Amino acid sequence: MSATERENEARRSLRADIDALTLALDKLGVLVREEPLPEPSRGGLARVGPQRVCFVPRDASLDVKRSVLLDALRRLPTDELFLHPRLRALLAE
């Protein structure tokens, strides 16, 4: 496997993680929104009226986006959710 193929696979894996984490947050009633956020804001979980919202910086790297979603999910009860074991391990870090 070439370096480009490895990079593409890593990006696909990160996007799959982001999709799965977004779905998990949605199942918990959290709206995930990618927004242009001012520096140095990293985004995260907030309450806007009665709605919980996870703000994700639109221009952030895939690693940062995944990290923001993981941080939000760590603050919520996830015992009843099915999450891939790899994502469970990331949540435990």
PDB file of N, CA, C and O in Angstrom, chain B, residues numbered from 101:
ATOM      1  N   MET B 101       0.850  -1.172   0.000  1.00  0.00           N
ATOM      2  CA  MET B 101       0.000   0.000   0.000  1.00  0.00           C
ATOM      3  C   MET B 101       0.902   1.242   0.000  1.00  0.00           C
ATOM      4  O   MET B 101       1.828   1.353   0.803  1.00  0.00           O
ATOM      5  N   SER B 102       0.614   2.159  -0.905  1.00  0.00           N
ATOM      6  CA  SER B 102       1.420   3.374  -1.005  1.00  0.00           C
ATOM      7  C   SER B 102       1.051   4.359   0.104  1.00  0.00           C
ATOM      8  O   SER B 102       0.044   4.196   0.793  1.00  0.00           O
ATOM      9  N   ALA B 103       1.883   5.372   0.255  1.00  0.00           N
ATOM     10  CA  ALA B 103       1.629   6.388   1.281  1.00  0.00           C
ATOM     11  C   ALA B 103       0.311   7.114   0.994  1.00  0.00           C
ATOM     12  O   ALA B 103      -0.438   7.422   1.921  1.00  0.00           O
ATOM     13  N   THR B 104       0.029   7.383  -0.250  1.00  0.00           N
ATOM     14  CA  THR B 104      -1.222   8.065  -0.622  1.00  0.00           C
ATOM     15  C   THR B 104      -2.423   7.197  -0.287  1.00  0.00           C
ATOM     16  O   THR B 104      -3.430   7.694   0.215  1.00  0.00           O
ATOM     17  N   GLU B 105      -2.323   5.910  -0.561  1.00  0.00           N
ATOM     18  CA  GLU B 105      -3.416   4.996  -0.229  1.00  0.00           C
ATOM     19  C   GLU B 105      -3.639   4.921   1.277  1.00  0.00           C
ATOM     20  O   GLU B 105      -4.780   4.870   1.736  1.00  0.00           O
ATOM     21  N   ARG B 106      -2.548   4.913   2.051  1.00  0.00           N
ATOM     22  CA  ARG B 106      -2.669   4.907   3.510  1.00  0.00           C
ATOM     23  C   ARG B 106      -3.334   6.185   4.014  1.00  0.00           C
ATOM     24  O   ARG B 106      -4.181   6.142   4.907  1.00  0.00           O
ATOM     25  N   GLU B 107      -2.946   7.321   3.438  1.00  0.00           N
ATOM     26  CA  GLU B 107      -3.556   8.599   3.821  1.00  0.00           C
ATOM     27  C   GLU B 107      -5.043   8.613   3.479  1.00  0.00           C
ATOM     28  O   GLU B 107      -5.862   9.067   4.278  1.00  0.00           O
ATOM     29  N   ASN B 108      -5.390   8.118   2.297  1.00  0.00           N
ATOM     30  CA  ASN B 108      -6.800   8.061   1.895  1.00  0.00           C
ATOM     31  C   ASN B 108      -7.598   7.146   2.822  1.00  0.00           C
ATOM     32  O   ASN B 108      -8.730   7.462   3.187  1.00  0.00           O
ATOM     33  N   GLU B 109      -7.013   6.026   3.196  1.00  0.00           N
ATOM     34  CA  GLU B 109      -7.687   5.095   4.110  1.00  0.00           C
ATOM     35  C   GLU B 109      -7.876   5.732   5.483  1.00  0.00           C
ATOM     36  O   GLU B 109      -8.922   5.565   6.111  1.00  0.00           O
ATOM     37  N   ALA B 110      -6.866   6.462   5.946  1.00  0.00           N
ATOM     38  CA  ALA B 110      -6.969   7.147   7.242  1.00  0.00           C
ATOM     39  C   ALA B 110      -8.075   8.197   7.197  1.00  0.00           C
ATOM     40  O   ALA B 110      -8.837   8.322   8.156  1.00  0.00           O
ATOM     41  N   ARG B 111      -8.180   8.957   6.101  1.00  0.00           N
ATOM     42  CA  ARG B 111      -9.247   9.953   5.967  1.00  0.00           C
ATOM     43  C   ARG B 111     -10.617   9.292   5.926  1.00  0.00           C
ATOM     44  O   ARG B 111     -11.564   9.791   6.535  1.00  0.00           O
ATOM     45  N   ARG B 112     -10.731   8.167   5.210  1.00  0.00           N
ATOM     46  CA  ARG B 112     -12.007   7.439   5.168  1.00  0.00           C
ATOM     47  C   ARG B 112     -12.400   6.957   6.558  1.00  0.00           C
ATOM     48  O   ARG B 112     -13.567   7.030   6.942  1.00  0.00           O
ATOM     49  N   SER B 113     -11.421   6.464   7.308  1.00  0.00           N
ATOM     50  CA  SER B 113     -11.680   5.980   8.658  1.00  0.00           C
ATOM     51  C   SER B 113     -12.135   7.128   9.572  1.00  0.00           C
ATOM     52  O   SER B 113     -13.072   6.963  10.353  1.00  0.00           O
ATOM     53  N   LEU B 114     -11.476   8.280   9.475  1.00  0.00           N
ATOM     54  CA  LEU B 114     -11.872   9.437  10.275  1.00  0.00           C
ATOM     55  C   LEU B 114     -13.279   9.892   9.917  1.00  0.00           C
ATOM     56  O   LEU B 114     -14.076  10.204  10.803  1.00  0.00           O
ATOM     57  N   ARG B 115     -13.589   9.933   8.628  1.00  0.00           N
ATOM     58  CA  ARG B 115     -14.942  10.346   8.205  1.00  0.00           C
ATOM     59  C   ARG B 115     -15.993   9.356   8.709  1.00  0.00           C
ATOM     60  O   ARG B 115     -17.081   9.755   9.124  1.00  0.00           O
ATOM     61  N   ALA B 116     -15.662   8.067   8.672  1.00  0.00           N
ATOM     62  CA  ALA B 116     -16.597   7.053   9.186  1.00  0.00           C
ATOM     63  C   ALA B 116     -16.809   7.243  10.689  1.00  0.00           C
ATOM     64  O   ALA B 116     -17.933   7.123  11.177  1.00  0.00           O
ATOM     65  N   ASP B 117     -15.735   7.538  11.422  1.00  0.00           N
ATOM     66  CA  ASP B 117     -15.857   7.812  12.858  1.00  0.00           C
ATOM     67  C   ASP B 117     -16.750   9.024  13.095  1.00  0.00           C
ATOM     68  O   ASP B 117     -17.633   8.991  13.952  1.00  0.00           O
ATOM     69  N   ILE B 118     -16.522  10.089  12.341  1.00  0.00           N
ATOM     70  CA  ILE B 118     -17.309  11.315  12.486  1.00  0.00           C
ATOM     71  C   ILE B 118     -18.775  11.029  12.214  1.00  0.00           C
ATOM     72  O   ILE B 118     -19.645  11.497  12.948  1.00  0.00           O
ATOM     73  N   ASP B 119     -19.059  10.263  11.165  1.00  0.00           N
ATOM     74  CA  ASP B 119     -20.452   9.907  10.852  1.00  0.00           C
ATOM     75  C   ASP B 119     -21.089   9.101  11.978  1.00  0.00           C
ATOM     76  O   ASP B 119     -22.228   9.364  12.363  1.00  0.00           O
ATOM     77  N   ALA B 120     -20.355   8.116  12.509  1.00  0.00           N
ATOM     78  CA  ALA B 120     -20.894   7.268  13.580  1.00  0.00           C
ATOM     79  C   ALA B 120     -21.109   8.073  14.863  1.00  0.00           C
ATOM     80  O   ALA B 120     -22.108   7.879  15.555  1.00  0.00           O
ATOM     81  N   LEU B 121     -20.184   8.966  15.181  1.00  0.00           N
ATOM     82  CA  LEU B 121     -20.320   9.785  16.385  1.00  0.00           C
ATOM     83  C   LEU B 121     -21.472  10.778  16.240  1.00  0.00           C
ATOM     84  O   LEU B 121     -22.203  11.032  17.197  1.00  0.00           O
ATOM     85  N   THR B 122     -21.628  11.333  15.047  1.00  0.00           N
ATOM     86  CA  THR B 122     -22.744  12.247  14.790  1.00  0.00           C
ATOM     87  C   THR B 122     -24.067  11.519  14.960  1.00  0.00           C
ATOM     88  O   THR B 122     -25.004  12.056  15.551  1.00  0.00           O
ATOM     89  N   LEU B 123     -24.147  10.304  14.446  1.00  0.00           N
ATOM     90  CA  LEU B 123     -25.360   9.501  14.586  1.00  0.00           C
ATOM     91  C   LEU B 123     -25.639   9.187  16.060  1.00  0.00           C
ATOM     92  O   LEU B 123     -26.786   9.257  16.503  1.00  0.00           O
ATOM     93  N   ALA B 124     -24.601   8.845  16.812  1.00  0.00           N
ATOM     94  CA  ALA B 124     -24.778   8.550  18.241  1.00  0.00           C
ATOM     95  C   ALA B 124     -25.294   9.778  18.978  1.00  0.00           C
ATOM     96  O   ALA B 124     -26.202   9.672  19.802  1.00  0.00           O
ATOM     97  N   LEU B 125     -24.724  10.936  18.690  1.00  0.00           N
ATOM     98  CA  LEU B 125     -25.190  12.155  19.340  1.00  0.00           C
ATOM     99  C   LEU B 125     -26.633  12.462  18.949  1.00  0.00           C
ATOM    100  O   LEU B 125     -27.428  12.900  19.781  1.00  0.00           O
ATOM    101  N   ASP B 126     -26.961  12.234  17.695  1.00  0.00           N
ATOM    102  CA  ASP B 126     -28.340  12.440  17.235  1.00  0.00           C
ATOM    103  C   ASP B 126     -29.307  11.541  18.007  1.00  0.00           C
ATOM    104  O   ASP B 126     -30.390  11.978  18.397  1.00  0.00           O
ATOM    105  N   LYS B 127     -28.917  10.293  18.224  1.00  0.00           N
ATOM    106  CA  LYS B 127     -29.772   9.368  18.972  1.00  0.00           C
ATOM    107  C   LYS B 127     -29.974   9.818  20.414  1.00  0.00           C
ATOM    108  O   LYS B 127     -30.962   9.457  21.052  1.00  0.00           O
ATOM    109  N   LEU B 128     -29.036  10.606  20.920  1.00  0.00           N
ATOM    110  CA  LEU B 128     -29.148  11.139  22.278  1.00  0.00           C
ATOM    111  C   LEU B 128     -29.825  12.517  22.294  1.00  0.00           C
ATOM    112  O   LEU B 128     -29.890  13.179  23.330  1.00  0.00           O
ATOM    113  N   GLY B 129     -30.323  12.927  21.134  1.00  0.00           N
ATOM    114  CA  GLY B 129     -31.047  14.189  21.062  1.00  0.00           C
ATOM    115  C   GLY B 129     -30.171  15.420  20.918  1.00  0.00           C
ATOM    116  O   GLY B 129     -30.617  16.537  21.179  1.00  0.00           O
ATOM    117  N   VAL B 130     -28.923  15.222  20.503  1.00  0.00           N
ATOM    118  CA  VAL B 130     -27.996  16.343  20.327  1.00  0.00           C
ATOM    119  C   VAL B 130     -27.901  16.678  18.842  1.00  0.00           C
ATOM    120  O   VAL B 130     -27.642  15.806  18.013  1.00  0.00           O
ATOM    121  N   LEU B 131     -28.111  17.938  18.520  1.00  0.00           N
ATOM    122  CA  LEU B 131     -27.968  18.425  17.157  1.00  0.00           C
ATOM    123  C   LEU B 131     -26.501  18.751  16.923  1.00  0.00           C
ATOM    124  O   LEU B 131     -25.909  19.505  17.696  1.00  0.00           O
ATOM    125  N   VAL B 132     -25.907  18.201  15.881  1.00  0.00           N
ATOM    126  CA  VAL B 132     -24.513  18.482  15.546  1.00  0.00           C
ATOM    127  C   VAL B 132     -24.501  19.501  14.416  1.00  0.00           C
ATOM    128  O   VAL B 132     -25.114  19.300  13.368  1.00  0.00           O
ATOM    129  N   ARG B 133     -23.784  20.608  14.654  1.00  0.00           N
ATOM    130  CA  ARG B 133     -23.716  21.676  13.652  1.00  0.00           C
ATOM    131  C   ARG B 133     -22.271  22.052  13.392  1.00  0.00           C
ATOM    132  O   ARG B 133     -21.521  22.368  14.316  1.00  0.00           O
ATOM    133  N   GLU B 134     -21.887  22.015  12.113  1.00  0.00           N
ATOM    134  CA  GLU B 134     -20.577  22.539  11.722  1.00  0.00           C
ATOM    135  C   GLU B 134     -20.764  24.016  11.437  1.00  0.00           C
ATOM    136  O   GLU B 134     -21.580  24.407  10.603  1.00  0.00           O
ATOM    137  N   GLU B 135     -19.997  24.823  12.141  1.00  0.00           N
ATOM    138  CA  GLU B 135     -20.120  26.275  12.043  1.00  0.00           C
ATOM    139  C   GLU B 135     -18.730  26.897  11.930  1.00  0.00           C
ATOM    140  O   GLU B 135     -17.755  26.349  12.444  1.00  0.00           O
ATOM    141  N   PRO B 136     -18.645  28.037  11.260  1.00  0.00           N
ATOM    142  CA  PRO B 136     -17.376  28.776  11.314  1.00  0.00           C
ATOM    143  C   PRO B 136     -17.253  29.398  12.702  1.00  0.00           C
ATOM    144  O   PRO B 136     -18.019  30.296  13.052  1.00  0.00           O
ATOM    145  N   LEU B 137     -16.314  28.934  13.474  1.00  0.00           N
ATOM    146  CA  LEU B 137     -16.152  29.398  14.853  1.00  0.00           C
ATOM    147  C   LEU B 137     -14.919  30.281  14.964  1.00  0.00           C
ATOM    148  O   LEU B 137     -13.907  30.017  14.314  1.00  0.00           O
ATOM    149  N   PRO B 138     -14.991  31.326  15.780  1.00  0.00           N
ATOM    150  CA  PRO B 138     -13.824  32.205  15.939  1.00  0.00           C
ATOM    151  C   PRO B 138     -12.694  31.478  16.664  1.00  0.00           C
ATOM    152  O   PRO B 138     -12.932  30.614  17.507  1.00  0.00           O
ATOM    153  N   GLU B 139     -11.469  31.841  16.321  1.00  0.00           N
ATOM    154  CA  GLU B 139     -10.310  31.298  17.029  1.00  0.00           C
ATOM    155  C   GLU B 139     -10.328  31.842  18.441  1.00  0.00           C
ATOM    156  O   GLU B 139     -10.771  32.980  18.599  1.00  0.00           O
ATOM    157  N   PRO B 140      -9.912  31.178  19.448  1.00  0.00           N
ATOM    158  CA  PRO B 140      -9.388  29.816  19.482  1.00  0.00           C
ATOM    159  C   PRO B 140     -10.459  28.783  19.831  1.00  0.00           C
ATOM    160  O   PRO B 140     -10.137  27.699  20.318  1.00  0.00           O
ATOM    161  N   SER B 141     -11.725  29.110  19.587  1.00  0.00           N
ATOM    162  CA  SER B 141     -12.806  28.188  19.959  1.00  0.00           C
ATOM    163  C   SER B 141     -12.662  26.851  19.267  1.00  0.00           C
ATOM    164  O   SER B 141     -12.386  26.773  18.069  1.00  0.00           O
ATOM    165  N   ARG B 142     -12.854  25.804  20.046  1.00  0.00           N
ATOM    166  CA  ARG B 142     -12.802  24.434  19.534  1.00  0.00           C
ATOM    167  C   ARG B 142     -14.191  23.862  19.366  1.00  0.00           C
ATOM    168  O   ARG B 142     -14.351  22.745  18.874  1.00  0.00           O
ATOM    169  N   GLY B 143     -15.198  24.619  19.770  1.00  0.00           N
ATOM    170  CA  GLY B 143     -16.556  24.092  19.697  1.00  0.00           C
ATOM    171  C   GLY B 143     -16.844  23.217  20.899  1.00  0.00           C
ATOM    172  O   GLY B 143     -16.155  23.283  21.917  1.00  0.00           O
ATOM    173  N   GLY B 144     -17.883  22.389  20.764  1.00  0.00           N
ATOM    174  CA  GLY B 144     -18.234  21.480  21.839  1.00  0.00           C
ATOM    175  C   GLY B 144     -19.714  21.502  22.134  1.00  0.00           C
ATOM    176  O   GLY B 144     -20.506  22.089  21.396  1.00  0.00           O
ATOM    177  N   LEU B 145     -20.075  20.854  23.225  1.00  0.00           N
ATOM    178  CA  LEU B 145     -21.464  20.680  23.620  1.00  0.00           C
ATOM    179  C   LEU B 145     -21.974  21.937  24.318  1.00  0.00           C
ATOM    180  O   LEU B 145     -21.305  22.504  25.181  1.00  0.00           O
ATOM    181  N   ALA B 146     -23.183  22.359  23.920  1.00  0.00           N
ATOM    182  CA  ALA B 146     -23.805  23.538  24.523  1.00  0.00           C
ATOM    183  C   ALA B 146     -25.309  23.320  24.549  1.00  0.00           C
ATOM    184  O   ALA B 146     -25.832  22.396  23.926  1.00  0.00           O
ATOM    185  N   ARG B 147     -25.990  24.188  25.284  1.00  0.00           N
ATOM    186  CA  ARG B 147     -27.446  24.165  25.304  1.00  0.00           C
ATOM    187  C   ARG B 147     -27.912  25.483  24.704  1.00  0.00           C
ATOM    188  O   ARG B 147     -27.508  26.563  25.135  1.00  0.00           O
ATOM    189  N   VAL B 148     -28.776  25.367  23.697  1.00  0.00           N
ATOM    190  CA  VAL B 148     -29.381  26.535  23.065  1.00  0.00           C
ATOM    191  C   VAL B 148     -30.869  26.407  23.323  1.00  0.00           C
ATOM    192  O   VAL B 148     -31.568  25.665  22.632  1.00  0.00           O
ATOM    193  N   GLY B 149     -31.347  27.129  24.315  1.00  0.00           N
ATOM    194  CA  GLY B 149     -32.725  26.946  24.764  1.00  0.00           C
ATOM    195  C   GLY B 149     -32.849  25.530  25.313  1.00  0.00           C
ATOM    196  O   GLY B 149     -32.024  25.102  26.120  1.00  0.00           O
ATOM    197  N   PRO B 150     -33.875  24.803  24.881  1.00  0.00           N
ATOM    198  CA  PRO B 150     -34.036  23.430  25.373  1.00  0.00           C
ATOM    199  C   PRO B 150     -33.201  22.405  24.594  1.00  0.00           C
ATOM    200  O   PRO B 150     -33.120  21.243  24.993  1.00  0.00           O
ATOM    201  N   GLN B 151     -32.585  22.826  23.497  1.00  0.00           N
ATOM    202  CA  GLN B 151     -31.869  21.912  22.593  1.00  0.00           C
ATOM    203  C   GLN B 151     -30.389  21.819  22.946  1.00  0.00           C
ATOM    204  O   GLN B 151     -29.717  22.836  23.115  1.00  0.00           O
ATOM    205  N   ARG B 152     -29.886  20.581  23.055  1.00  0.00           N
ATOM    206  CA  ARG B 152     -28.443  20.384  23.187  1.00  0.00           C
ATOM    207  C   ARG B 152     -27.852  20.408  21.786  1.00  0.00           C
ATOM    208  O   ARG B 152     -28.378  19.783  20.865  1.00  0.00           O
ATOM    209  N   VAL B 153     -26.753  21.137  21.638  1.00  0.00           N
ATOM    210  CA  VAL B 153     -26.104  21.293  20.336  1.00  0.00           C
ATOM    211  C   VAL B 153     -24.614  21.056  20.516  1.00  0.00           C
ATOM    212  O   VAL B 153     -24.010  21.515  21.486  1.00  0.00           O
ATOM    213  N   CYS B 154     -24.032  20.332  19.569  1.00  0.00           N
ATOM    214  CA  CYS B 154     -22.588  20.168  19.544  1.00  0.00           C
ATOM    215  C   CYS B 154     -22.072  20.978  18.355  1.00  0.00           C
ATOM    216  O   CYS B 154     -22.328  20.646  17.198  1.00  0.00           O
ATOM    217  N   PHE B 155     -21.341  22.043  18.668  1.00  0.00           N
ATOM    218  CA  PHE B 155     -20.764  22.885  17.628  1.00  0.00           C
ATOM    219  C   PHE B 155     -19.397  22.332  17.247  1.00  0.00           C
ATOM    220  O   PHE B 155     -18.541  22.093  18.098  1.00  0.00           O
ATOM    221  N   VAL B 156     -19.217  22.136  15.936  1.00  0.00           N
ATOM    222  CA  VAL B 156     -17.967  21.602  15.404  1.00  0.00           C
ATOM    223  C   VAL B 156     -17.392  22.659  14.461  1.00  0.00           C
ATOM    224  O   VAL B 156     -18.099  23.139  13.575  1.00  0.00           O
ATOM    225  N   PRO B 157     -16.119  23.030  14.637  1.00  0.00           N
ATOM    226  CA  PRO B 157     -15.537  24.041  13.760  1.00  0.00           C
ATOM    227  C   PRO B 157     -15.463  23.541  12.314  1.00  0.00           C
ATOM    228  O   PRO B 157     -14.854  22.511  12.025  1.00  0.00           O
ATOM    229  N   ARG B 158     -16.093  24.290  11.426  1.00  0.00           N
ATOM    230  CA  ARG B 158     -16.183  23.889  10.018  1.00  0.00           C
ATOM    231  C   ARG B 158     -14.814  23.712   9.380  1.00  0.00           C
ATOM    232  O   ARG B 158     -14.613  22.780   8.600  1.00  0.00           O
ATOM    233  N   ASP B 159     -13.872  24.589   9.697  1.00  0.00           N
ATOM    234  CA  ASP B 159     -12.567  24.571   9.032  1.00  0.00           C
ATOM    235  C   ASP B 159     -11.531  23.701   9.730  1.00  0.00           C
ATOM    236  O   ASP B 159     -10.366  23.690   9.335  1.00  0.00           O
ATOM    237  N   ALA B 160     -11.937  22.983  10.749  1.00  0.00           N
ATOM    238  CA  ALA B 160     -10.996  22.152  11.515  1.00  0.00           C
ATOM    239  C   ALA B 160     -10.623  20.893  10.732  1.00  0.00           C
ATOM    240  O   ALA B 160     -11.322  20.480   9.806  1.00  0.00           O
ATOM    241  N   SER B 161      -9.518  20.307  11.128  1.00  0.00           N
ATOM    242  CA  SER B 161      -9.095  19.033  10.533  1.00  0.00           C
ATOM    243  C   SER B 161     -10.071  17.931  10.954  1.00  0.00           C
ATOM    244  O   SER B 161     -10.837  18.097  11.903  1.00  0.00           O
ATOM    245  N   LEU B 162     -10.031  16.821  10.246  1.00  0.00           N
ATOM    246  CA  LEU B 162     -10.881  15.685  10.604  1.00  0.00           C
ATOM    247  C   LEU B 162     -10.554  15.181  12.001  1.00  0.00           C
ATOM    248  O   LEU B 162     -11.453  14.769  12.734  1.00  0.00           O
ATOM    249  N   ASP B 163      -9.283  15.206  12.380  1.00  0.00           N
ATOM    250  CA  ASP B 163      -8.884  14.781  13.731  1.00  0.00           C
ATOM    251  C   ASP B 163      -9.546  15.645  14.795  1.00  0.00           C
ATOM    252  O   ASP B 163     -10.050  15.131  15.793  1.00  0.00           O
ATOM    253  N   VAL B 164      -9.544  16.954  14.581  1.00  0.00           N
ATOM    254  CA  VAL B 164     -10.140  17.872  15.553  1.00  0.00           C
ATOM    255  C   VAL B 164     -11.652  17.669  15.612  1.00  0.00           C
ATOM    256  O   VAL B 164     -12.239  17.662  16.694  1.00  0.00           O
ATOM    257  N   LYS B 165     -12.284  17.503  14.444  1.00  0.00           N
ATOM    258  CA  LYS B 165     -13.733  17.285  14.418  1.00  0.00           C
ATOM    259  C   LYS B 165     -14.098  16.030  15.206  1.00  0.00           C
ATOM    260  O   LYS B 165     -15.038  16.036  16.001  1.00  0.00           O
ATOM    261  N   ARG B 166     -13.340  14.948  14.976  1.00  0.00           N
ATOM    262  CA  ARG B 166     -13.613  13.709  15.712  1.00  0.00           C
ATOM    263  C   ARG B 166     -13.412  13.925  17.210  1.00  0.00           C
ATOM    264  O   ARG B 166     -14.198  13.438  18.021  1.00  0.00           O
ATOM    265  N   SER B 167     -12.377  14.644  17.569  1.00  0.00           N
ATOM    266  CA  SER B 167     -12.088  14.913  18.976  1.00  0.00           C
ATOM    267  C   SER B 167     -13.212  15.707  19.637  1.00  0.00           C
ATOM    268  O   SER B 167     -13.594  15.404  20.768  1.00  0.00           O
ATOM    269  N   VAL B 168     -13.744  16.711  18.956  1.00  0.00           N
ATOM    270  CA  VAL B 168     -14.846  17.514  19.507  1.00  0.00           C
ATOM    271  C   VAL B 168     -16.069  16.635  19.740  1.00  0.00           C
ATOM    272  O   VAL B 168     -16.724  16.735  20.778  1.00  0.00           O
ATOM    273  N   LEU B 169     -16.376  15.771  18.770  1.00  0.00           N
ATOM    274  CA  LEU B 169     -17.529  14.876  18.908  1.00  0.00           C
ATOM    275  C   LEU B 169     -17.321  13.873  20.041  1.00  0.00           C
ATOM    276  O   LEU B 169     -18.250  13.590  20.797  1.00  0.00           O
ATOM    277  N   LEU B 170     -16.121  13.340  20.160  1.00  0.00           N
ATOM    278  CA  LEU B 170     -15.821  12.412  21.255  1.00  0.00           C
ATOM    279  C   LEU B 170     -15.967  13.105  22.607  1.00  0.00           C
ATOM    280  O   LEU B 170     -16.543  12.541  23.537  1.00  0.00           O
ATOM    281  N   ASP B 171     -15.448  14.326  22.715  1.00  0.00           N
ATOM    282  CA  ASP B 171     -15.556  15.070  23.975  1.00  0.00           C
ATOM    283  C   ASP B 171     -17.018  15.303  24.351  1.00  0.00           C
ATOM    284  O   ASP B 171     -17.391  15.189  25.519  1.00  0.00           O
ATOM    285  N   ALA B 172     -17.840  15.630  23.360  1.00  0.00           N
ATOM    286  CA  ALA B 172     -19.270  15.848  23.620  1.00  0.00           C
ATOM    287  C   ALA B 172     -19.920  14.553  24.100  1.00  0.00           C
ATOM    288  O   ALA B 172     -20.693  14.557  25.058  1.00  0.00           O
ATOM    289  N   LEU B 173     -19.605  13.455  23.436  1.00  0.00           N
ATOM    290  CA  LEU B 173     -20.216  12.167  23.786  1.00  0.00           C
ATOM    291  C   LEU B 173     -19.769  11.694  25.169  1.00  0.00           C
ATOM    292  O   LEU B 173     -20.522  11.013  25.866  1.00  0.00           O
ATOM    293  N   ARG B 174     -18.561  12.049  25.563  1.00  0.00           N
ATOM    294  CA  ARG B 174     -18.068  11.670  26.901  1.00  0.00           C
ATOM    295  C   ARG B 174     -18.902  12.301  28.007  1.00  0.00           C
ATOM    296  O   ARG B 174     -18.932  11.782  29.122  1.00  0.00           O
ATOM    297  N   ARG B 175     -19.567  13.390  27.726  1.00  0.00           N
ATOM    298  CA  ARG B 175     -20.362  14.097  28.737  1.00  0.00           C
ATOM    299  C   ARG B 175     -21.787  13.561  28.838  1.00  0.00           C
ATOM    300  O   ARG B 175     -22.581  14.052  29.641  1.00  0.00           O
ATOM    301  N   LEU B 176     -22.111  12.563  28.033  1.00  0.00           N
ATOM    302  CA  LEU B 176     -23.475  12.051  27.976  1.00  0.00           C
ATOM    303  C   LEU B 176     -23.517  10.563  28.321  1.00  0.00           C
ATOM    304  O   LEU B 176     -22.508   9.869  28.198  1.00  0.00           O
ATOM    305  N   PRO B 177     -24.677  10.072  28.751  1.00  0.00           N
ATOM    306  CA  PRO B 177     -24.805   8.637  29.051  1.00  0.00           C
ATOM    307  C   PRO B 177     -24.838   7.827  27.745  1.00  0.00           C
ATOM    308  O   PRO B 177     -25.708   8.035  26.899  1.00  0.00           O
ATOM    309  N   THR B 178     -23.899   6.922  27.597  1.00  0.00           N
ATOM    310  CA  THR B 178     -23.814   6.143  26.358  1.00  0.00           C
ATOM    311  C   THR B 178     -23.992   4.646  26.571  1.00  0.00           C
ATOM    312  O   THR B 178     -23.827   3.866  25.633  1.00  0.00           O
ATOM    313  N   ASP B 179     -24.326   4.235  27.789  1.00  0.00           N
ATOM    314  CA  ASP B 179     -24.425   2.801  28.083  1.00  0.00           C
ATOM    315  C   ASP B 179     -25.457   2.093  27.208  1.00  0.00           C
ATOM    316  O   ASP B 179     -25.265   0.933  26.843  1.00  0.00           O
ATOM    317  N   GLU B 180     -26.540   2.773  26.871  1.00  0.00           N
ATOM    318  CA  GLU B 180     -27.612   2.150  26.089  1.00  0.00           C
ATOM    319  C   GLU B 180     -27.377   2.217  24.585  1.00  0.00           C
ATOM    320  O   GLU B 180     -28.132   1.626  23.813  1.00  0.00           O
ATOM    321  N   LEU B 181     -26.331   2.934  24.164  1.00  0.00           N
ATOM    322  CA  LEU B 181     -26.048   3.094  22.735  1.00  0.00           C
ATOM    323  C   LEU B 181     -25.139   1.986  22.235  1.00  0.00           C
ATOM    324  O   LEU B 181     -24.229   1.549  22.939  1.00  0.00           O
ATOM    325  N   PHE B 182     -25.394   1.530  21.000  1.00  0.00           N
ATOM    326  CA  PHE B 182     -24.412   0.653  20.373  1.00  0.00           C
ATOM    327  C   PHE B 182     -23.358   1.535  19.739  1.00  0.00           C
ATOM    328  O   PHE B 182     -23.668   2.403  18.923  1.00  0.00           O
ATOM    329  N   LEU B 183     -22.121   1.312  20.114  1.00  0.00           N
ATOM    330  CA  LEU B 183     -20.983   1.972  19.490  1.00  0.00           C
ATOM    331  C   LEU B 183     -19.964   0.909  19.134  1.00  0.00           C
ATOM    332  O   LEU B 183     -19.751  -0.040  19.888  1.00  0.00           O
ATOM    333  N   HIS B 184     -19.345   1.071  17.995  1.00  0.00           N
ATOM    334  CA  HIS B 184     -18.293   0.151  17.578  1.00  0.00           C
ATOM    335  C   HIS B 184     -17.241   0.091  18.693  1.00  0.00           C
ATOM    336  O   HIS B 184     -16.933   1.113  19.307  1.00  0.00           O
ATOM    337  N   PRO B 185     -16.697  -1.085  18.953  1.00  0.00           N
ATOM    338  CA  PRO B 185     -15.701  -1.213  20.029  1.00  0.00           C
ATOM    339  C   PRO B 185     -14.529  -0.240  19.902  1.00  0.00           C
ATOM    340  O   PRO B 185     -14.004   0.227  20.913  1.00  0.00           O
ATOM    341  N   ARG B 186     -14.119   0.068  18.687  1.00  0.00           N
ATOM    342  CA  ARG B 186     -13.023   1.023  18.496  1.00  0.00           C
ATOM    343  C   ARG B 186     -13.422   2.407  18.994  1.00  0.00           C
ATOM    344  O   ARG B 186     -12.608   3.117  19.584  1.00  0.00           O
ATOM    345  N   LEU B 187     -14.697   2.794  18.752  1.00  0.00           N
ATOM    346  CA  LEU B 187     -15.167   4.083  19.235  1.00  0.00           C
ATOM    347  C   LEU B 187     -15.314   4.069  20.763  1.00  0.00           C
ATOM    348  O   LEU B 187     -15.028   5.067  21.424  1.00  0.00           O
ATOM    349  N   ARG B 188     -15.753   2.954  21.311  1.00  0.00           N
ATOM    350  CA  ARG B 188     -15.812   2.821  22.778  1.00  0.00           C
ATOM    351  C   ARG B 188     -14.417   3.013  23.383  1.00  0.00           C
ATOM    352  O   ARG B 188     -14.260   3.672  24.411  1.00  0.00           O
ATOM    353  N   ALA B 189     -13.409   2.426  22.729  1.00  0.00           N
ATOM    354  CA  ALA B 189     -12.050   2.570  23.217  1.00  0.00           C
ATOM    355  C   ALA B 189     -11.586   4.019  23.142  1.00  0.00           C
ATOM    356  O   ALA B 189     -10.907   4.499  24.050  1.00  0.00           O
ATOM    357  N   LEU B 190     -11.946   4.721  22.070  1.00  0.00           N
ATOM    358  CA  LEU B 190     -11.591   6.129  21.950  1.00  0.00           C
ATOM    359  C   LEU B 190     -12.277   6.959  23.022  1.00  0.00           C
ATOM    360  O   LEU B 190     -11.686   7.899  23.554  1.00  0.00           O
ATOM    361  N   LEU B 191     -13.520   6.621  23.342  1.00  0.00           N
ATOM    362  CA  LEU B 191     -14.247   7.332  24.392  1.00  0.00           C
ATOM    363  C   LEU B 191     -13.581   7.141  25.755  1.00  0.00           C
ATOM    364  O   LEU B 191     -13.613   8.035  26.600  1.00  0.00           O
ATOM    365  N   ALA B 192     -12.988   5.988  25.957  1.00  0.00           N
ATOM    366  CA  ALA B 192     -12.370   5.678  27.251  1.00  0.00           C
ATOM    367  C   ALA B 192     -11.014   6.365  27.420  1.00  0.00           C
ATOM    368  O   ALA B 192     -10.492   6.420  28.534  1.00  0.00           O
ATOM    369  N   GLU B 193     -10.445   6.880  26.351  1.00  0.00           N
ATOM    370  CA  GLU B 193      -9.113   7.529  26.444  1.00  0.00           C
ATOM    371  C   GLU B 193      -9.185   8.836  27.181  1.00  0.00           C
ATOM    372  O   GLU B 193      -8.167   9.507  27.349  1.00  0.00           O
TER     373      GLU B 193
END
